Amino acid sequence: MSNLFVLLKNSFINSTGVNSLCKGVSSSKEKRKLLITTGTLLLIAAVICFMTTSYSIGLATVLKPMGYLDLILVVAVLFSCILSFITLIYKAQGTLFSSRDYDLLMALPIKNSTILTSKILILMSISYIGTALIIVPASIVYFIYNGSLSWIFFIVLAIGLIFIPMIPIIAASIIAVVITFISSRFKHKNIATIVVGMITFLLIMVASMNMQNYINAFITNSDSIVKGISSIYPPAMYLKEALINYDIASLIKFALISIIPFVIFIFVFSKTFKTINGKLGESYKKANYKVVKLEKNSVTKALVNQELRRYFATPIYVMNTAVGMVLLIGGAIATLFINKETLVELLGYPEIANMIPIGVLVVLVFTIGLSCITNSSISLEGNRLWILKSLPIEPKDIFKGKIITNLIITIPASIIANIIFYIGLKFEIKYLILNLLISIVFAVISAVLGLIINLYFPKMEWTNPTVVVKQSASVMITSLGIMVLSIAIVGLSLCLIKVFSITNIMVILSVVLVIFLIVLFVSIKVLNNMCTEKFNRL
């Protein structure tokens, strides 16, 4: 137990930077960075809480007269588990198999099961935050609308929160183990991991898109809506009974259903944990290598090749960023089978028919932003950054290499998606041309701004690339910025239509293009004039 506590403590210190806080933040720049990071996290948490509360109030208003108020608790538990499962699949891969501290930990006199337990508990700590942000607001809304519950409800809720993430984490970890085990059997492990991971992601997306059909089938074959929803995830029924009726037996059942798979997984996987990690550490070399031809490349091309090699050598990096382009291409292909009229009917807003090109633009901006790789490219250099800085290369060339790599990922996919959208939704070619221009300009903006944000909020000390790619301040700020920008485009369009009575889509798209060109110009100036010094000080 003492070894487990030490491992958890050190992991917490490394991932949160508590040491620097304990020593005090001296410079004003560090204070500003800490303030912005904290503010961003609090803002994201506030948005999630607001959305959960709003949806819960809406559900309560509808469900209470029908006598199905209990459904709020079941849906909240179900949704938090699904969200934890999806987000932890790739985090589990990085935490369990791609840690830099693996060799160090295995050299210590600590059991494999203890090391594995510490890593699983690290994943749980991440999941607890998201679970609480969903479950707690929904439970408070239920408590208020029910009106007949006592404070014991919150005691049971606090106990239940301890066990809610266990099953999703174990399920995500099992899939991560399967993906990694399959990948470890191939010569090119990273490519295999990426392919298997992407297939898993697509299967999850297909299942999510058909979730409504599955739910309807469960409800049709159930005595009530609550039982129907609960049959999708039976442990939710036990927790609901414990919360509503203060049923200790149901709470114990829920706890046991969560703990037993957790213990079994730790026991079984600890036997193969070392073997799988060892397989991943193997490399293949050609014994009959012959020098046939040597090529000389420019500095920029050499840097781009290096960035691409690092990109595809880090599966979590690819899966976390390429998902935007996969969603974009998938959405574009879907329009080949759904015509404009059907799409408008599904959305339920007939007036949106004339704004299809703007809707396509919002999707393009959002997915291109999701595929930004520069917002963590500096951080991923880690303790190897000094090698790059010691080369006779200007910082501007390094920036250029990272930006071009980002554009290689985003621009071809966005061009293909634009053409497919044009064919599927059958809007005029002038809208296609403008959307193509805006997509390319925004791809450059996304790459430049991502690099600037990462230079101002670097995370150079890490043991796991997952921490940099998914949990670093620069990634969170970029993600929040992309959401704000997508909403801003919609807001700007509505403002031009409602306030200025501009209904010409060409004018609206042209205004967006001009604004993006201005943002691009300013971003490049900031990168060239201010970020070079930032890079040199890292």
C-alpha angles and dihedrals in degrees: 000000000000091000090050091051092050092050092049092046093051092046091051092050093048096047098044102034093232090157092065090048092050091051090050131250106261110176124067090231091057090048090050091048091049091047093050092047093049091045092051093051092047091048092052090048091048092050092050091048092048093050093046092048093047094050091045092051090048091050093045092052091054101036102044096068088048093052094243100110090127088069090078091068094045093048092047092053092044094048094046090051093049091047092048091048095051096044095045099051093082095031088056091054092053095042097046101036114015102051119134090213094061096100091045093049094047090052091058122088092253127123119252089235091056092051091046092047091052091053093047090049089051088057090048092053089057091047094049091065095053092042093052092048089057104033101042098054091044091049093049090051089049091048092052096046093044093054096186103077128104132218088272085079090070093047090055089045092053091051092046092052089062092062104032097087096046100085095043090049093050091046091050091046092051091052089047089051092049092048092047094044092052091046092049090062092063130080093230097048098173094053090046090050091051094048095046091044093051091048089051091049092050091049089052090049092050090049090048092051090053094043092105090058091049092049092049090051092051092048093047091055095043134083094236141008092251092053090044094055091041091055088066089063110012096190088066089066092056092050091047091053091048092051098045102036098025086237107177092190091057091047091052091049090051091049093048093047088054099041101043096060088044093055093043091051092050092048096047100038094046086068093060099028094095094043095053093046089049091053091051089053093057120103133195123228130185112238094197098053113158129186105236105156135356120209129204117217133189119256092253094050092048091051092047091050090050092049092049091050091051091045095054092039090064108062095188088054091054096043093047095050105027090057089081092058092043090054091046095052091042092051091047092051089049089061089062087068098036116058124214094259093053091047092051090048092051092050091049096222113106092185090064091072092088092047097056093116090054090049089051089050092052090052090048093050093046096049095042088052091050089055095055108132099174093073088077103021095098093045091051089061085072115162090351093069091096089064091057092045092050093059119096091254129122117239088238089062090051090050090048092052092052093046094049090050089054091049091051087059098045113028101058092047093047092050091050091046092050091053092048091048089051092052095042100042095034099218123156120288092238088066089050091054093049093046090050091052093046091047093053093045092048092047088059092045091051092050094047096044091045090055092047092050092048091050090053094042107032124167104200099161112070140130098200127045089214089070091056097041098044111018109032121114094242092056093047093048091049092049091049090047092052091052091049091048093050090051089046092056090053090045093049091050092050090046092053091048100042103031103031097027091231107155098162106111091202090060092048093049090046091053090051090049093051092048091049092049090053091049090048092051092050092045093053091048091051092047094050099041106034109020098058090069090045090054093048091054094053 
